[in-house]
């Protein structure tokens, strides 16, 4: 279990992970006999990026439960996956409306990771085929701790929907709206211009805006 942290978390995160690594190991041990989404080696994929490069965090809920869809980055799907989930399609609709970025042909958001965006789910795992299977096992203690550290660094948080907005208290700079899911996208997500809002907040801090191109 310890190997997952040491092999998949960038060294810049080490001080942040010291106090939570025992809890992560405990959680992983509890679910070690289950078929997980994302796959075991991808659970901490979001933290492979240098902490110092992160200027924005987009918080998702829990991973896509459909086998092969989750890749350890919130909302993102592997480039080989042809069917893009509807929430992600809605994000792409808003991205085009807000930034003029044409919808990409895949759901892979790795380029955002490389551009300074942490794609963090509130809950880092689920059982394949079952949404929210691990909602109550303790992942929120981990992501609370991560959010507290990001907030201290004045990273801009994008909080879509109720689960993500549980982290609102940690952030001074934040963009909040309804979730992009088909059930709620028309209740305040569409037209909210989150990508422009993030860049305005970054520029107001004297920081580089995010290149949202995919």
N, C-alpha and C positions, 0 to 999 in steps of 0.2 A: 504493500500500500504506500509506504514511504517513497518508493521509487517513482510513483506517479507524480508526486509533488516535485521531487528533485529532477526528474527528467522532462517534465512538461511545463514547469513554471520558470519564467525568465529570472535570472539572478537578481535583477533589480527589485523583484517582489519579495525577496527573501525575508527582510525584516517584517513585512506585513504578514507573511505566512507563518512565521515562527509560533505565535500564540494560537493559531487555528489549525495547524497541521495535525495535532492529536485528534481533534474533533473530526476533521476530514477523514482520517484513517478509521475512526470509529464508524462513521456513516458508511464508508465504502465497504467495511467488513460486514455491516448489516445487510447490504444489498448484493453481496458478491456472488450469490447463487442465482441472481435474476438476469434475464436478458434486458440489457439496458439501452436506453436512448438518451444521449448519444452513446456510441461504443465506448467501452472503458477507457481506451487510450485517448479519447477526445474530450473527456469530461472537463479537463482544465485547459482546453485549447485556447480559450480567451486570454489566458495569462502567459501565453508564449511571447506576447508583445512587451517591449521595454516599457515599464511604468512611466519613465520620464517622457516618453513620446505621446502619452495619452492626453488629449485635450477635451474629449467628449466621451460620455458613456451613454449607450442606449440600453435600457433595461427591458428585457422580455419577461415572460411569465415562467413557463417550464418548457423543456425541449419538445419538439414535434415527436409524437409517439409512434408515428408510422415508421416501420423499419426502413433504414436507408435515408431518412429525411434529415435527422439531426446531425450536426457536425461539431457541436461544442461552441458555436458562435450564435448568439441570440438572433432569431429570425432567418439565419442563413441556411441554405441547403447546398449539398455538394454540386459541383459543376456538371456532373454526369446525370443528375436528376432532371428529367424533362418536365415533370408536372410541378409547377411552382405553387406552393400553398396560397390560399386566398388572402390571408393577412399580408403576406409578402407582396402579392400582386397589388394590394391596396397601397402599400408603402411606395411601390414603384409609380403608381398613379399620382400620388401626392408629390413624389420626387420630380416627376416631369412637370407637373403643374407649378411647383414652387421654384425649381432650379433649371427647368428646361432640359433635364437629363433624360434621354430616350430610354424606355424600359429595356433592361438588358435581356439577353436570351436565356440566361440561367439565374438561379437564385443565390449564387455564391457572392457573399459580401466580404470576402477576404480582403479585397482592395480597401474597404473602409478601415479594417484593422490596421493595414499598413499606412493609412492616412491619419492615424491618431484617434480612432474611435474604438472604444472597448465595447464589445457586444456581449453583454452580461445577462444571463437569465437569473431571475430571482431564486429559482430552484434549479439546481444544476443537472438533475437526472429525473427520469421517469422510467416506468416499465414499458417495454415495447408494447404498443397497442392500447395503452391506457393513459389518458391525460391525468395529470395531477396525482399520480400514484404515490409520489414521494413528497407531497405537499406538507406533510406533518412529521417528517423524520428529523428535521433540524437544519436543513440547508439555509434557512433564513438567518440563522445566527452567523453563518459564514458570510453571506452577502451583506448583512448589516455591517459587519466588520470591514469588509471591502469598501462599502459605500462611505463609511466614516472616514477612511483614509483618502478616498477620492475627493470627498468634500473639503478636507483640509487643504487639498491642493487646488481648490477653486476650479475643478473640472466641471464642465457644463453637463448636466444630466438631462436626458430625454426620457420622460416618464409617461408612458402610454398605458392608461388603464389603472384599475384599482391596485393590483398587486405591485406594480412598479411604483405607484405613488406612495406606498408604505415607506419608501426610502426618501421621500421628499424632505424630511426633517434634517437630513445630513447635508443638503446642498444649498448653497447661497444662490448659485446660478442654475436655473432649471427651466425646462420647457415641458409643460404638462398638457395633456389632452386626453380624449377618449382613445381607446385601443383601436388599432387598424383592422380588427377582426370584422367579418361581414355583419356581425350582430350590432356593432357599435360604431363603425367607421363614419356613418352619416350623422352621428350625434356629436360631432365636433372634431373628428380627426381630419376629414377632408376639408381643405381650405385653411388649415391651421399654420401652414408654412413653417414646419418645425426646423427645416434645414437652414432656412434664412435666419430664423430666430437664434439658432445655435451660433451661427457665424457673427451675428450682431453682438451677441454676448461676449464672444471671444475677442472681437475687435475692440469692444468697450474696455476689455482688460489689457489691450495692447498686445494681444496674441494673434498668431496666424489663423485665418479661417480654415475650415475643413474643405478639401476638394471632394465633393460628393459624387464625382464621376465614377461610373462602374464599367 
